[in-house]
Amino acid sequence: MSKHFFERKIIHVDMDAFYASVEQLDNPDLRGKPIAVGGGGKRGVVSAASYEARVFGVRSAMSGAQAQRLCPELIFVKTNFTRYKECSQQIREIFYEYTDKVEPLSLDEAYLDVTENKKGNPSATLIAKEIREKIKAKTGLNASAGISINKFIAKVASDINKPNGQKTINPEEVIPFLETLDIRKFYGIGKVTAEKMYLHGIFTGNDLKSKSLEYLEEHFGKSGTYYYHIVRGIHNSEVKPHRTRKSLGAERTFSENITSELFMMERLEHIAEEIERRLEKSNVAGKTVTLKIKYSDFTLQTRSKTLPYYLRKKEVILETAKELLYQDDMKNSVRLLGISLSNLNTEDRPKAKPSLKKEIAVQLKFEF
């Protein structure tokens, strides 16, 4: 990796077991115990698990029944998104004390570009430490952080010393770090892709680096180009403070599987009402309606239709969803229905003019 380029100072802040930690913070009786947020009942799904529960193998997106089998002492707690958003807002206020270049990924994690920051602090490592200490003081919650020259490496680094820790990958350490990194720890390489890479003799970053661009594109398609660059420390995506919403939707999982289309329409009406509220709150509208159907055997099906005009009212959304529902026969009983709107009018709105300030590619000695 050439030293002659503009090196950014990127921090990835990731809250530790955020939803579960908030619940343990608010209820002292839950501290030190294995808890799962959501997931209660035979149809539930775990939204988050405390570290005490993770020891038993409990993970987010796992069914509540499976989680209970893994950890019989598991305590299920209902989600409280109002409270989680409140904590998230407090955390973001701290981020903005240091930089306006903040890109939230979710309620509990964000990228920060502190190359130039409001504190005039040249050390991204010290900034990350200060931010974590302020989060703890203000909210009582622990955060971990990764610090490096781009978003990809900062994201990977934030996992290394979890929970309640941080890791800095200095510019000169990037290549050695990536070469020895287990391929499963590369952000963007999931379980299925990792297993495919094993078949090609790719177990570490060094193995991945040994493969040519042509080889990776041949065996991994367009993603091969991404893998070729990230293992060389190349990831030019900037921190985007204003992320344009691409879609908006809502879904419901049912306590019992349903087969009656009449019952489905009743559920879809409630979902359409919720979407209308969200559209009005966000002041957006969309042209493409997508109906999501998850069957009792957990197979997933989506059906979409794009209209020539923007939708915002529940009546039109519902009518389109109804048309999609009757578009094809149901292959099984249904456990989940969802509606989403994409092709939003946010994509038609004029974008801010780019800054005239140029990034001059010079060799910089950065203090991380």
N, C-alpha and C positions, 0 to 999 in steps of 0.2 A: 504494500500500500504506500503510495507516494506521500511524502511529507509536504509536498508543495500543493496544498489545497486549503481552503478555508475550513478550519475545524470548528464545529459548534460545540457548545457545552450544553448537553441535554440531560435532564433529570427525569426519571420515571418514578413517580410516587405511587405506591400501591398499599392500600390499607390492609391490615392483617385480619382475615376472617371477618370482614366488615359488619355484615348483618348480625352475625352471631355475637361479635364483640359488643355491638350496641346493646343487644339484649342482655348480655352479661353485665354490662355497665349499669344499665337501668334496674336490673334485678340482682342484687347481691347473692341471692339464694342459688343463682345459676352459675356463679363463678367457680371455675375449677371442675365443672361437670360437663359431660358430653351432651351437647345440644345440637338440634337441627332446626333451622328456620324453614317453615313450611313443611310439607311432606307428611303431615299427620293423616291418618286414615288409609284405607286400602288403595285409594286412587291418588294419593298425594305424591308430590315430587319434592325432593330436598332442594331448596334455593341456596342454602349456605350451611356449612357445618363448622363448629368450633374446633380448635386444634385438639381438644380432648376427644372429640368424636372422630377426627381424622386418623387418630392412632389405630382405630378399629377398621379403617378402610372406608369410612363414610365420606362421600363426596357430593358436591352439587350435581344436580341433574339425575341423581339416583332416585329410584322409586322409594317411597317411605317404607314399604314392606321389606325391601332388601336391606335398607339401612337399619331397620329394627332387628333383622336377623343377625346382622354383623355386630350390632351393639344393643343387646337387650335392655340396657340401662339408659338408652338414648331418650332424651327429653325433647319433645316437639314443641316449638313455639310458633305462634302465628306471625306472619309478616306484618310489619308496620312501616310502610313506605313513607308515610308522612314524617316519621321520626328519622328515617335514614336520610331523607332529602334535607331535613333540617341540619343534621350533622355534616352532610356533604357540602352544604352551602357555607358552613362555618370553616370547613377545610379549604374551600376554594378562595375564600376571603384572604386566607393566609398566603395562598399561592400568589394572589394579585399584589401583595405587599412587595413581592420581589420582581415580578415581570408580568406584562400583559400578554406575553406569548404563552398562553395556557391552552392545551388541547385536552379537554375531558374525554375519556373513553367510556366512562360509566360513572355511577355515583361514587365509586371507591378507587378510581385510578385516573391518572392524568400525566401527560407529558408537559414539561416546562423547558423553554429555551432561555437559559440564563447567561448566554454569551455576553450580552449587554444587559445588566440588571439595575433595578432601581436603588440597590444598596451600594453599587459600585464595588462589590466584592469580587475579586478575581478568582476566587476558589469555589467551584461548583460543589466540591465535596463539603465545604463548610456551610454553604447555603443549604444543601440537603439536610445536614445535621440540624441546623437552626429550624428549618421547616418542620422536621419530625418532632423536635422538642416543643415547638409552638403548638402543633397539633395535639400532642399529649397534654400540654398545660391547658389548652382551651376546651378540648373535648373529652379528655381522659382516655383516648384511643391510641393504639400503637400503629405506626406506619413503617413500611420498609421502602428503600429507595435504591435505584441503580443510576449510576452517573457515567456518561461516556460521550463519545463524539457524535453519535447519531441515535435515533429512536430505537432501532433494532437492538443495538448492543446495550443500551440503557435498560430496555425492557427485559432482556435476558439477565442482566446483572442484578435487577431488583429481586429476583428469586433466590439468589445465592445465599444471602444471610438472613432469610426470613425465619421466624418472625422478628420484628423489632430490630432490624439491622439495615446496613447499607453496604454497597460495594461499588468501588470506583474502578473503572477500566481505563487507564491512562492511554493516550494515543500510541505510545510505543509498545504497549501491552496487548493491543487489540488482536493482532495476528497470532501471537503465541497462545492467547486465551482461546480464540476460536478454533485453532488447530487441535487443541486437546479436549475441546468440549464434546460431550456425548451428544450424538445427533438428535436424541429425544428432547434435549434442552434448547434446541434452536426454535425460537418463536416462529410459528408458521408451518412447522413440521409436526403434524399430528401423529397419532398412533398408527393409522393405516399407512401413511406415507413412510413413517419410520420403518415399519415392517417390510415395505417394498424396497426401501434402501438397503436393508440388511441382505436381501436377496442379491443385491448388486455389490456386496462387500463394503458397504458404507456404514461405518459404526461411529466414527468421530468426524470432527470438522476437517482433519487432515485427509481422511479418506474421501470426503466430499470434494475437497480442494484438488485432489489428484485427477478428478474427472473433467474432461473437456466440456466446453459450452455445448458443442454439438452432441456429445454423449448425453448430457443432462436434458437437453431439449428433446432428444429422440425418445428417452425413456420416461420423462416427467412432463413433457409438453411445455406450455408457456411458463409453468412454475420453475422449470429447469433454469431459466434465465435468472429468476429471483434467487435461487439457491446458489448459482454460480457467483453472483455478486456479493451476497451477504456473507459468505464464508471468507471473502476477501475484505470484509469490513466496509463494503460499499453499500450505502443506503441513503439516498439523497432526499428522502421525503422530509419536508420541513414541518415544524410544529404549526398546526393550523388552528389559530385562535377561534375562528368562526366556522364551524363545521356545518355545511348545508345539509339539512334533513332530507333524506332520500325517500323515506316512506313513513307511514303512520298507521298503526293498526291496534287491534285488540283481539283477544281470544279467550275461550272458556273451556276448562276441562270439567267434565260432568261426573257427578258422584256415581252414576250408573250409566252403562252403555245405552244409547238410544237408537232405535231403528225407525221410529215414526217420523216421516218428513214434516208432519204437523208440529211435533215437538221441536224439530230442528229449526223450523221457521220462527218459532217462539223465541228460541235462544238467539238466533241471528238478529232478531229485532232488538234485543237488549244490547247486543254487540254493536249494532249500527248506531244506537243511541249514544253509546260510549264514544264511538269514533266521532260522531257529530260534535260532542262536547270538546274533544281533544282538538279537532280541526278549528273550531271557533276560538279556543284558547290560544292556539298557535298561529291563528290567522293564516291558514294555508288551505289549499284545496288540491284535489288530484284527479287525474283522468283514468288511471288504471286501477280497476278493482280486482283483488285476488282473494279467492276463497280457499281457505286452508282446511283440510279434513284429515284428522288422524283417526284411524280405525282401531277397533279393539285388539287387533293383532300388532298394533304400533306402526303399521305402514302409514306413510304420509302421502297425501295427494294434494296438488294445488291446481286451481283452475282460474284463469285470468281473462279479463275483457277490458279493452281500452276504448273509451268513448271519445267523441270529437270535442267534448267540452269538459270543463272542470266541475267536479262534484264536491258538495259540502253538506248537503241536507241528507238526513237519515233515510227519507223516503226513497230517494233515487239510489242511494247506496244499497238499501235493502232489496229494492226491485232487481238490481243488477246481481246481487248475491243470490237471490232466489233463482234467477235465470241460470246462473252457474251451477247451482245445486241440482237443478233438473236437467242439466246438460248431459249427464251420463248417469247410469245406474249405480247405486251404492253397492259396493262389493262385500260389505260386512257391516256390523253395527258400529256406531261412531262413539268415540270417547272424548273428542275435542273438535271444536269448530272455531275458526278465526276469520276475520276480514281485515285486509290491509289496503291502503291506498298508496300508490306510487305515481311516478311521473308528475310530481308536485309542481305547483306554480312557483316554488322557490327557485327552480332551475331556470325560470324565465326572467327572474329579477336581475337587474344590472349588477355586475360585480364591481367591487371597489377597484379603482385604478391602482396598478402596481406602483410601488415606491420607485422613485427615480434613483434612489441610492443603490449603487452597484456593490456587489461583493467582490472585492479584489482578491484574487488568488495569490496569496503571499505565504511564505513560510513563517508560521507563528509558533512561539514557544508558549504553550498554555500551562497555567497552573491549575490543575484539577484538584 
